[in-house]
């Protein structure tokens, strides 16, 4: 096993970014729900609603990020394969 493998760091970056997206959405919703609840009813209803909205938003944005990342990796792989096939065709002549 290599000590420095760029794919490992790329995968780790993807996982960390997914986690940051989800947690940050939840925290923003939590803070917004807390202050709105404190300012209005003060019965923790808005806090609970906003936490659920934050979880839903975080998962939605996180999954959307993962799908974009998969699409980017697939395009890069197709491009690499096309270049490799083109190079093999040139060497066969």
C-alpha positions in Angstrom: 0.0 0.0 0.0 1.3 3.4 -0.9 1.7 6.0 1.7 0.5 8.8 -0.5 -2.4 7.7 -2.8 -4.3 10.6 -4.4 -7.5 8.6 -4.8 -7.6 7.9 -1.1 -7.3 11.6 -0.3 -9.9 12.4 -2.9 -12.3 9.9 -1.4 -11.6 11.2 2.1 -12.2 14.7 0.9 -15.6 13.7 -0.5 -16.6 12.1 2.8 -15.5 15.0 4.9 -17.2 17.5 2.6 -20.5 15.5 2.7 -20.3 15.5 6.5 -19.6 19.2 6.7 -22.6 19.9 4.3 -25.0 17.9 6.4 -23.8 19.1 9.8 -23.7 22.8 8.8 -27.2 22.6 7.4 -28.4 21.1 10.7 -26.6 23.7 12.8 -27.9 26.7 10.8 -31.4 25.4 11.1 -30.9 24.7 14.8 -29.7 28.2 15.5 -32.5 29.7 13.4 -35.1 27.6 15.1 -33.8 28.4 18.5 -33.8 32.1 18.1 -37.2 32.2 16.3 -38.7 30.1 19.0 -37.2 32.3 21.7 -38.5 35.4 19.9 -42.0 34.0 19.3 -43.8 31.2 21.2 -41.1 29.9 23.5 -42.6 26.3 23.4 -39.8 24.6 21.4 -42.1 23.8 18.5 -40.2 26.0 16.0 -36.9 24.5 17.2 -38.1 21.0 16.5 -39.6 21.9 13.1 -36.4 23.7 12.1 -34.2 20.8 13.2 -36.2 18.4 11.0 -36.0 20.9 8.1 -32.2 21.2 8.7 -31.8 17.4 8.6 -33.9 17.2 5.4 -32.0 20.0 3.8 -28.6 18.6 4.9 -29.3 15.2 3.5 -30.7 16.7 0.3 -27.7 18.9 -0.3 -25.3 16.2 0.7 -26.7 13.7 -1.7 -26.8 16.3 -4.4 -23.1 16.9 -3.8 -22.3 13.2 -3.9 -24.2 12.8 -7.2 -22.2 15.8 -8.7 -19.0 14.2 -7.5 -19.9 10.8 -9.1 -20.7 12.6 -12.3 -17.4 14.5 -12.3 -15.4 11.3 -11.6 -17.3 9.4 -14.4 -16.5 12.2 -16.9 -12.9 12.2 -15.9 -12.7 8.4 -16.3 -14.3 8.5 -19.7 -11.9 11.3 -20.8 -8.9 9.3 -19.5 -10.1 6.2 -21.3 -10.6 8.1 -24.6 -7.1 9.5 -24.4 -5.7 6.1 -23.6 -7.6 4.5 -26.5 -6.5 7.2 -28.8 -2.8 6.7 -27.8 -3.1 3.0 -28.3 -4.5 3.6 -31.8 -1.6 5.9 -32.7 1.0 3.4 -31.5 -0.6 0.6 -33.6 0.0 2.5 -36.8 
